[in-house]
Amino acid sequence: MNGLRVVPARRHGQERLYVCRTDGRSVAWYDRDTARVNLLSEDRREEVLAVLGPFLTGPVTIGPPPVPTPAELARLALHPDDDLAPNRPGEALVIDLDRDPGPAHRLRPDPRRRALAAEQTVGAALDGLEGGGWHTLHSVPLPGGDRIHHLLIGPAGLFCVHALYAHRQRVQVTGPMVTVGRREAHPLLRRVRADADRASHALTAEVRAVLAVVGPARLDTPAPAREVRVLRDTDLAGLARLGAVLKPADVEALHAMARDRRTWLRL
């Protein structure tokens, strides 16, 4: 055994396989799209190729990577357990359902599965913005057991996005209160604003709140919600068309900070 392990991840919409030491630090990575193995240490060339062997198909280019940016250096220093970038949409719900799937037969659908469907739909829409200078982090854990469904970072700023399942139901937003179908209204917008405020505190940058309503039959917002943008999931791409307020270097630096789990433990 050479003490190396392979950790899959996505970056800028591209699939990568990182080769890590036992302490979590990267020694190489394999870009599937470019068929290139980037070595950080020539001394471990044979070990890296051996552990990557089962994943390589066809000829590959091997050599040192391009000079990394400061953001890439920060990412390479992250232990995989502290890196939130590989989180899938609804990661926390996926884990919860795996641990406790609930009864096989139940009178009503498991609300966790509906919530997961909403987060996966919203996550897919946000991931579609990557490649245009945008990054999305999913299921960001907060102290106390709370979490941010999605954090979008790009030229137009930072957005804390909360997904709400409302398939074929009427949704009414009045002040902080949100009513879905015939259910009782509850002050969901307060939570969405609170999550954005916590993210602003952690990242020392303005984070705007967004409520993404998934699949509603009708969405009524008689008056603009205070400090929260309310959108259908199909309209999320419009966030990328807002005016640019961040430089590319600022976007990368904020993404590097946000993907580090330890950033959120300080709240």
N, C-alpha and C positions, 0 to 999 in steps of 0.2 A: 504494500500500500504506500502511495506517495503523499498521502495527506491532503490531496486536492479533491475538490468536489465541484460539480457543475450546477449553476443556479440560473434558470431561465428568467428573462425579464424583457420588458418592452421599453423602447426609448425612441421618441419622435415617431411613434407608429411602426418602428422596426423591431423585429425579433432579434434578441441577442442571447447568447449563452456565455455567462461569466464563469471563469475558472477561479475559484477562491481557495485560499489557505484555510487551515483550521481556525484561525483567528478572525476569519471573515474578509480579509483584505484580498482584493483582486490581483491576480498575476497575469491574466490574459482574458480576452473575450473574443467570441466568434460572431461575426455579422453574417447572418444567413443571406441577406440581400446582396451583399458584395462578395460573399464566399471568401472572406478574409479573416485570418486568425491574427489578432493584434497581441503581440507579446510585450509585457512590461519588463520581463527579465529573460534574456537569451539563455541564462544558465539553466532555466527550467523548461527549455524548448521541448525536449523529448517527453518529459513528464506531462506537459500540457497537451501535446498531440496524442499521447496515450489515453488520457482521460476523455479527450474530445472525440477519439476515434469512432465510437458508436454513433455519434451525431453528425459526422461529416459525410457528405455525399458528393462524389466527383472531386475534381481538382480544386485546391484552395491556394490562396496567396498567404504567405507567412512573413511576418516582419514586425518591426516596431510600429506603434500607432502614430498618427499625426500628433503634433504638439498639442497637448490637451489645454482646454480653456480653464480658467479658475473654477467655473461651475463643475466641469468634468473632474477636476482634481478633488473637489469637495465630495462628489458622488463616489469616487473610487475609494475614498477614505471611510465610507459608511460601512458598518457591519450589515450584512443582509437582513438581520433581524430588526434593524432600525430603519430600513429603507421601505417607505410606504409606496413607492412607485409601482411595484408589482401587484398591489391590491386590485382585485377585480371589482367591478360595480357590485355593491351589496355584499362585499366580502364578509362582514360580520354576520349577516343573515345566512349566508351560505354555510359558514362554520356552525352557527346555531342550529340550522336545520339538519346538518350532518350529525351533530351530536344528539339531537332530540327531534326526529322527524315527525313525532306525534302519531296518533292513532291512524291506522290505514283507512278506516272508514269513519267519517265524521259528518254531522248534519250540515255544518257550514264550512266553507273553505277556510283554510288556515290563513289568518291575516298576514302572517309572516311571508307567505308565498306571494300574496298580492303586493306587499311592500317590496319584495325582492324583484318582482316583475317591473315595478315602477322604476326602481333604481337601475336595473339593467337597461331599460329603454332610454332613460335619461343619460346614463353612462355612455351608451353607444352613440347618442347624438353628440355628446361633448367630445368623445374620442375622435369623432369625425372631423373635428377642427384641428387636430394635430397635423403638423407639417406646414402650417401657416404661422408658426411662431407661438403656438398655444400648447399648454400642458394641462392635463387633468389628473388630479389625485382623487382616488375613490375611498370611501369608508375610512375617513381620517379619525382615529380615536382621540377622545378628549378625556381628561380626568373625570372621575365620577361615573364612568360607564356611558356617557353620551358620545356622539360622533357626528361629524360633518359628512353628509351623504356624498357630496362632490365639491372639490375646490378647483376652480378654473382659473388659470393664470395665463395672461397673454398681453398683447399690445394695448388692449383697451382696459387693462387693469385686472383686478382680482375679484372673483365672484364666488360666494358661498351658495351652492345650489341644493335645495331640499326637494326631493321627489315625492309627489303625492299621487297615489293610485286613485283614479276616478273613472274607470272604464264605463262608458255609456251612462254616466250619471251627471246631473246638473251640479255645478259647483258655484257657490255664491261667496264672494269675499266682501265683507262689510267691516271696515276698521280692522282690528286685529283678528276678528272672528272669521272662521272658514267653515262653511256648511257643505257637506258632500251628500247628495241624495237626500234621504229622509233622516239621516243621522243628526244627532245633536251638534250644534255649532260649538267649536272650541277655538281658543286663541292661538292658532298655529303660527300666525305671523310673528307673535312675540318670541316664539322659540327660534324661528328663522332669523330674526334680527339679533337675538342673543348669540346664536352660533356665529354670525358674521362679526359681531363685536368681539367675541373671544378670538376669532381668527385674526382680526385686526391687531389685537393686543399681542398675540404670539408672534406675528410677523412684522410688527411695527410699521404697518402699511394699511391704507384704506382697503377694506374688503366690503363689497356691496352684496346685499342679500337678494336671492332669487328664489321664488317658489315655482317649481316646474310641475304643472298639472298634466298628468298622463291620461290621454284618451277620454276627455270629458265629452258628454253629449252637448253641453253648453257651459260656458264660463262667463259668469256675470261679475263685473267689478264696477258697481255704480259710481264709485269715486276712486281715484288712484290710491293704492295702498301706500301708507306713509313709510318711506325708507325701504320698501320691498318691491322689487319688480316681479309681477305675476305674469307667467307665460305658459302657453301650451308647450308640450314637449316638442311639437313640430316647429316651434318658432325659436328654439334655442340657438340655431345657427345665426340668428340675427345679432347675437352678442358680438360675433366676430366683425360685424360691420360698424360697430361703434367707433368713435374717434380714438386714435392711439394716444395713450398717456404715458406709456412705459417704453424705454429703449430696450433693444434686444438683450443687452448685458444685464439690465435690471430684471427682466423677465427670468433669465437664467439663474441669477443670484437668488431671487425669491423662490423659484422652483427648488433649487438646491436646499434652501432653508426649510421649505414646507415639507419636503419628502423625508426629512429626518424626524423620526418619531420623538426624539428627545426635545425637539422644538415645542411640542405640544404638552410635554410633561411639566413644563414650567408654569402653566396656567394655574 
